[in-house]
Amino acid sequence: MRLSPEEKKRLITRLKRAEGQVAAVRRMVEQDHYCVDVLVQISAARGALSRVSQVILRSHVETCVQSALAHGDEAEQARKIDELMDVFARFSGSGDR
């Protein structure tokens, strides 16, 4: 992964926020909080992780994939495209992997 120091710092901050949100979900479950409140907290944690994954995916496409498509042989290009399709399937929730 090739992120600038500023990007990496922002990602780490978001990951720490997500960690805190997941810990809050655990505490809420332990303390029998209202279901909807727990679901809202889960949604917040998922949102934070989703933003992190978007940044990492963009970095991957702009570096690894772009390099393979510009300079790799056909087999490497095909592997990168298959890899991207797998990632897109995972993130879309389609399960077609």
PLY file of the C-alpha trace (Angstrom):
ply
format ascii 1.0
element vertex 97
property float x
property float y
property float z
element edge 96
property int vertex1
property int vertex2
end_header
0.00 0.00 0.00
1.38 3.37 -0.97
-0.25 6.09 1.09
1.15 9.47 1.93
1.92 10.03 5.62
-1.13 12.32 5.84
-3.43 9.71 4.27
-2.06 7.01 6.55
-2.62 9.22 9.60
-6.23 9.88 8.55
-6.84 6.16 7.99
-5.41 5.28 11.38
-7.66 7.90 12.99
-10.70 6.42 11.24
-9.70 2.90 12.26
-9.34 3.97 15.88
-12.80 5.55 15.67
-14.19 2.28 14.28
-12.47 0.34 17.07
-14.15 2.59 19.60
-17.50 2.11 17.92
-17.13 -1.69 17.93
-16.15 -1.59 21.60
-19.25 0.51 22.24
-21.38 -2.11 20.47
-19.91 -4.83 22.69
-20.63 -2.80 25.83
-24.15 -2.04 24.65
-24.84 -5.75 24.07
-23.34 -6.63 27.46
-25.55 -4.01 29.10
-28.72 -4.99 27.22
-29.16 -1.64 25.48
-32.12 -0.97 23.24
-31.80 -2.88 19.95
-32.16 0.15 17.69
-29.42 1.99 19.58
-27.09 -0.98 19.06
-27.97 -1.10 15.36
-27.24 2.61 14.98
-23.82 2.10 16.55
-23.14 -0.87 14.26
-24.07 1.28 11.28
-21.61 3.95 12.39
-18.81 1.39 12.71
-19.58 -0.06 9.29
-19.56 3.45 7.81
-16.14 4.19 9.27
-14.72 0.91 7.92
-16.35 1.52 4.56
-14.60 4.89 4.25
-11.27 3.26 5.10
-11.83 0.54 2.50
-12.67 3.13 -0.17
-9.38 4.95 0.42
-7.40 1.70 0.33
-9.19 0.49 -2.80
-8.52 3.78 -4.57
-4.85 3.55 -3.62
-4.69 -0.02 -4.92
-6.28 0.92 -8.24
-4.07 3.99 -8.68
-0.87 2.08 -7.94
-0.89 -1.71 -8.23
-3.63 -2.10 -10.83
-2.56 0.83 -12.94
1.02 -0.44 -13.01
-0.06 -3.96 -13.98
-2.24 -2.66 -16.78
0.46 -0.33 -18.08
3.51 -2.56 -17.68
2.46 -6.10 -16.84
2.14 -9.02 -19.17
-1.30 -10.32 -20.14
-1.35 -12.89 -17.32
-0.59 -10.23 -14.70
-3.21 -7.92 -16.18
-5.79 -10.72 -16.06
-4.88 -11.50 -12.42
-5.35 -7.85 -11.42
-8.70 -7.65 -13.19
-9.86 -10.89 -11.51
-8.65 -9.55 -8.18
-10.61 -6.32 -8.66
-13.75 -8.20 -9.65
-13.44 -10.28 -6.49
-13.04 -7.15 -4.37
-16.04 -5.50 -6.04
-18.13 -8.62 -5.42
-17.15 -8.61 -1.75
-18.00 -4.94 -1.33
-21.25 -5.10 -3.27
-22.46 -7.96 -1.10
-23.45 -9.94 -4.16
-21.51 -12.97 -2.98
-20.59 -13.90 -6.56
-17.02 -14.87 -5.75
0 1
1 2
2 3
3 4
4 5
5 6
6 7
7 8
8 9
9 10
10 11
11 12
12 13
13 14
14 15
15 16
16 17
17 18
18 19
19 20
20 21
21 22
22 23
23 24
24 25
25 26
26 27
27 28
28 29
29 30
30 31
31 32
32 33
33 34
34 35
35 36
36 37
37 38
38 39
39 40
40 41
41 42
42 43
43 44
44 45
45 46
46 47
47 48
48 49
49 50
50 51
51 52
52 53
53 54
54 55
55 56
56 57
57 58
58 59
59 60
60 61
61 62
62 63
63 64
64 65
65 66
66 67
67 68
68 69
69 70
70 71
71 72
72 73
73 74
74 75
75 76
76 77
77 78
78 79
79 80
80 81
81 82
82 83
83 84
84 85
85 86
86 87
87 88
88 89
89 90
90 91
91 92
92 93
93 94
94 95
95 96
